[in-house]
Amino acid sequence: MVHQFEPPQQRPTWNGVGAGEGRMAESRLNRFLGGSPLNVLVRLIFVSLIVGALLMWLDIRPYEIFDAMHRLAFRIWNLGFGAVRLVLEYVIAGAVIVVPLWLILRLLNSRGMR
């Protein structure tokens, strides 16, 4: 008499997803966010606090940022294709701050993961 191996049945959960599938979905979410949702939320709040303090120290208010974005969009619309140069200047000016901050954050993250 030969017995065939039967794989264990997955137990359904309250939301209709098997127990293993729920963990897979959770790990996809964690990979997408870069960690658990609570950790990501805490990190975003901390970085927002630091950037907000810097902006307030520079006397830049949130409504001024939105107003500047609106004016930029309006200027691009009015300039047409000549706006490409202006947009590149804005990108380069922003990259001077964003890229070093990104590099520092990546270095800090890599130190913490060891």
N, C-alpha and C positions, 0 to 999 in steps of 0.2 A: 504494500500500500504506500503510495507516494503522496506526500503532503506538499501542496504548493504554498509558497509564502504569499500572504495577502498583505498589502500595505495597510497601515493603520488608517482608519477613517478620520478625517478632520472633523473636529467638533464645530458645529455652527455657533456663532456668537450672537449676541443680541442684535447686532446691526446686519446680520446676514452674511458677513465676511468670515471666512475660516480664520482660526486663531493664527496660523502661520502667515496668511495674507495680510492681516492687520499689522503684524510686526514689519512686514516688507513695506507696506505703505508708510508706516511711521519712519522707517529708516530712509525712505526716499525723501520724505519731508525734511528729516534731519540733514540729509546730504544737500538738499536744495537750499535750506536756510543756513547751512554751515554749523549746525549744532542743534541742540534742543530748542524748541520755541521760546522757552523761558530764558535760557542763556542768551539767545540772540536778542530778545527784548531788552534784557538788562544791559547788554553791550551797546545796543542802539541808543538806549537812554543815556548811558555814560558818554558815548561819543557825541550825542546831540548836546549834552550839557557842556562839554568842552568847546565844541564849535560855537554854540550859542554864546558862551561867555566871551570867546574871542571876538565874535561879531559885535556883541554889545560893547566890548572894550574899544573896538574900532568905530563905534557909534554907527553901526549899520543895523537897521531895524528890518524885521521880516517884510513889512509892507513895502519897504524900499526895494527889496530884492524882487518881489512880484512886479512892482512898477517898472523896474529896470528890464525884467524879462518881457513885459508888455511893450515897452519902448523898443527893445531889440527886435521883437517880432514885427512891429510896425515899420521900423527902419528897413528891415530885410524885405518886407513886402513892397515898400516904396522904391528900394534900390534895384530890385530885380536880380539879374545874374551878377551884377557888380558887387553884390553882398557877400559873395564867396570869400573874397579877401577879408572883409570885416569879420565874418564868422571864424575864419582861420585865426585871425588875431585874438578873438575872444577865446578860442580853444587853447591857443598857446599860452595866453595869460592865465587861464584857469589851470592848465597843466603844470605851470610853475609851482602851484600850491598843492594841487591834488596828487600828482605823481609822487612827490616826496612823502606826503602823508600816507599814501597807499603803501609805499615801500616800507615805511616805519611800522605800520600796522601789520604787514605781512611778516616782517622780521620778528616783531613781538609775538605774533601768533606761532611762528615756527619755533621760537624759544620755549613757549609754553607747552608745545605738543611733545617735546622730548621727554 
